[in-house]
């Protein structure tokens, strides 16, 4: 899967061929990837595959999940000039995209660290980039939520509109979904959260609730269904996530890890 992805990424940029290579013969060349801002490394697994495919060497001075600061060298590359310059943008784009997501994710993870609450990503990813972007959130310290509809059964508010009896639905679902698949119910009120727990959901998502409302759900769970996991989600930001962590939920999910990640600054310099 990674090989197909990096080949497609390179082909998108190269098109019918790099016009630079038509002018002069290739010469031996080396380059450095230099940080021009602070961040967290992500993308190495993909770039290593590209290096193997395109036959250039890369020595990493920083690994995935490690931090870097402005001015540090992240990696050195060596090959011929045609190869390095043909692959430059693809290397940087993958490293920038993944590292930017990892960098923002780490900020969330650091806030949650004192509370023993897991940070989850979501399915709010760019089309065809889900695996890549979820890999990036892992590099930042998050835990992946489901990759797709086949991972677990999540009953959202849109689904609930089609379900007459939630308890009967969950009982029937247990008969047909994989034995290891969990069932999660989205709730935007205490009443729906209570109904979901009574229907024996494995996880209840407190969606778009205030921290005070989530605390009520946590209190009910702790008293009656301590084995059910609670997740908070909806409009979670760097400014609000600590308030939700203090409620006692087990996990917090946020699509912002991906869709609000601003690109950091990296560049490749030829020696």
C-alpha positions in Angstrom: 0.0 0.0 0.0 2.8 2.4 0.9 4.7 1.7 -2.3 1.6 2.3 -4.5 1.0 5.6 -2.6 4.5 7.0 -3.0 4.7 5.9 -6.7 1.4 7.8 -7.4 2.6 10.8 -5.5 5.9 11.0 -7.5 4.1 10.3 -10.8 1.7 13.2 -10.0 4.6 15.6 -9.8 6.9 14.2 -12.5 4.2 13.9 -15.2 5.8 12.8 -18.5 9.3 13.5 -17.2 11.4 16.1 -15.5 12.4 18.7 -18.1 15.5 19.6 -16.0 17.0 16.2 -16.8 16.9 16.8 -20.6 19.4 19.6 -20.5 22.5 18.3 -18.8 23.9 14.9 -17.7 23.4 13.8 -14.1 26.2 14.4 -11.7 26.8 13.1 -8.2 24.9 15.1 -5.6 23.9 15.2 -2.0 21.4 17.3 0.0 20.1 18.0 3.5 16.5 18.4 4.7 16.6 21.3 7.2 14.0 22.4 9.7 12.9 26.1 9.4 10.5 25.7 12.3 10.0 23.5 15.4 8.0 20.2 15.1 7.6 16.5 15.3 8.9 14.1 12.6 6.5 12.0 10.6 6.8 10.5 7.1 9.9 8.5 7.4 8.3 5.2 6.7 6.9 6.5 3.4 10.1 8.4 2.3 12.2 5.3 3.0 10.1 3.4 0.5 10.5 6.2 -2.1 14.3 6.1 -1.5 14.3 2.4 -2.2 12.2 2.7 -5.4 14.2 5.7 -6.7 17.5 4.3 -5.6 18.8 7.2 -3.5 20.3 6.9 0.0 18.9 8.7 3.0 20.4 9.0 6.4 17.9 10.1 9.1 19.2 12.2 12.0 15.7 12.3 13.4 13.2 9.4 13.6 9.4 9.4 13.4 7.9 10.8 16.6 11.0 12.7 17.5 11.0 16.5 18.0 13.2 18.9 16.1 13.9 22.6 16.3 14.5 25.4 13.8 17.9 25.0 12.2 18.3 21.2 12.8 19.1 18.8 10.0 16.6 16.1 9.8 18.1 13.9 7.1 20.8 13.8 4.5 20.3 12.4 1.0 22.7 11.2 -1.7 22.4 10.1 -5.3 22.7 11.8 -8.7 21.4 15.3 -9.3 18.6 14.1 -11.6 17.2 11.7 -9.0 17.4 14.1 -6.0 15.8 17.0 -7.8 13.1 14.8 -9.3 12.1 13.5 -5.9 12.6 16.7 -3.9 9.0 17.9 -3.9 7.5 14.5 -3.2 9.9 13.9 -0.3 9.1 17.3 1.2 5.4 17.2 0.6 5.1 13.8 2.4 7.4 15.0 5.2 5.6 18.3 5.6 2.1 16.9 5.5 2.7 14.1 8.0 5.0 16.2 10.3 2.5 19.0 10.4 -0.3 16.7 11.6 2.1 15.0 14.1 3.2 18.4 15.4 -0.3 19.6 16.2 -1.3 16.2 17.6 1.6 16.3 20.0 0.3 19.6 21.4 -3.0 17.9 22.2 -1.3 14.9 23.7 0.9 17.0 26.0 -2.2 18.7 27.4 -3.9 15.3 28.1 -0.8 13.7 29.7 -1.6 14.5 33.3 -5.2 13.0 33.0 -4.5 9.5 31.6 -7.0 10.2 28.7 -6.4 8.8 25.3 -6.4 11.1 22.3 -8.2 9.7 19.3 -8.3 10.8 15.7 -11.4 10.6 13.5 -12.5 9.7 9.9 -12.4 13.3 9.0 -9.5 12.8 6.6 -8.8 13.9 3.1 -10.1 11.4 0.5 -7.6 8.6 -0.2 -5.2 9.9 2.5 -6.8 8.3 5.5 -4.0 5.8 6.2 -1.3 8.4 5.7 -3.0 11.0 7.9 -3.8 8.5 10.6 -0.2 7.3 10.5 0.8 10.9 11.1 -1.5 11.3 14.1 0.1 8.2 15.6 3.5 9.7 15.2 2.2 12.6 17.2 1.0 10.3 20.0 -2.7 9.8 19.2 -4.5 6.5 19.1 -6.3 5.6 15.9 -10.1 5.6 16.1 -11.7 3.3 13.5 -10.2 3.3 10.0 -13.6 2.7 8.3 -17.1 1.5 8.7 -15.9 -2.1 8.9 -13.9 -1.6 12.1 -16.7 -1.2 14.6 -20.3 -0.3 14.6 -20.9 3.3 15.5 -24.5 4.4 15.8 -24.6 8.1 15.2 -27.5 10.5 15.5 -28.3 10.0 11.8 -28.5 6.2 12.4 -30.7 6.7 15.5 -33.3 8.4 13.3 -33.8 5.0 11.6 -33.8 2.9 14.7 -37.1 2.4 16.6 -35.7 0.4 19.5 -32.0 0.8 20.3 -31.8 -2.2 22.7 -33.3 -4.6 20.1 -31.0 -3.2 17.4 -27.9 -3.7 19.5 -29.0 -7.3 20.4 -29.5 -8.1 16.8 -26.3 -6.4 15.8 -24.4 -8.7 18.2 -25.6 -11.7 16.2 -24.2 -10.5 12.9 -21.2 -8.3 13.4 -17.8 -9.8 14.1 -17.3 -11.1 17.6 -14.4 -8.7 18.2 -16.2 -5.6 16.9 -17.3 -3.0 19.4 -20.6 -1.0 19.3 -20.4 2.7 20.0 -23.4 5.0 20.3 -23.3 8.7 19.8 -25.3 10.7 22.4 -25.8 14.5 22.6 -27.9 14.4 25.8 -27.7 12.6 29.1 -31.0 10.7 28.3 -29.6 9.2 25.1 -26.3 8.3 26.9 -28.3 6.5 29.6 -30.4 4.7 26.9 -27.2 3.6 25.2 -25.7 2.2 28.4 -28.9 0.4 29.2 -28.9 -1.1 25.7 -25.4 -2.5 26.5 -23.3 -0.4 24.1 -19.5 -0.9 24.6 -18.7 2.8 24.2 -20.8 5.9 24.5 -19.7 9.1 22.7 -20.6 12.3 24.4 -21.0 14.4 21.3 -21.1 18.2 21.4 -21.8 18.3 25.1 -20.4 20.9 27.4 -17.9 19.6 30.0 -20.6 20.0 32.7 -23.0 17.7 30.7 -20.2 15.2 30.2 -19.6 15.1 33.9 -23.2 14.1 34.4 -22.7 11.2 31.9 -19.5 10.2 33.7 -21.2 10.2 37.1 -24.1 8.0 35.8 -21.6 5.6 34.1 -19.4 5.3 37.2 -22.4 4.5 39.4 -24.2 2.1 37.1 -22.1 0.8 34.2 -18.4 1.2 35.2 -17.2 -1.2 32.4 -18.6 1.1 29.6 -16.1 3.4 27.9 -16.8 7.0 27.4 -15.5 9.2 24.6 -15.9 13.0 24.3 -16.1 14.5 20.9 -17.3 17.6 19.0 -15.7 21.0 18.7 -12.6 19.9 20.7 -9.8 22.4 20.4 -6.5 23.1 22.1 -8.4 25.7 24.2 -11.1 23.3 25.4 -9.6 19.8 25.6 -8.3 20.1 29.1 -11.8 20.9 30.4 -13.0 17.7 28.8 -10.1 15.7 30.1 -11.0 16.7 33.7 -14.5 15.2 33.3 -13.3 11.6 33.7 -13.9 10.3 30.2 -11.6 7.6 28.9 -10.9 9.2 25.5 -11.3 12.4 23.5 -11.5 12.4 19.7 -10.8 15.4 17.5 -10.9 15.9 13.7 -8.9 19.0 14.2 -5.7 17.0 14.5 -5.9 16.7 10.7 -8.0 19.4 9.3 -6.6 22.2 11.4 -2.9 21.3 11.1 -0.9 24.2 9.6 2.1 23.3 7.6 5.4 23.6 9.3 8.5 24.8 7.4 11.1 22.4 6.0 13.4 22.7 3.0 15.9 20.6 1.0 19.2 22.3 0.3 21.7 20.9 -2.2 25.3 20.7 -0.9 
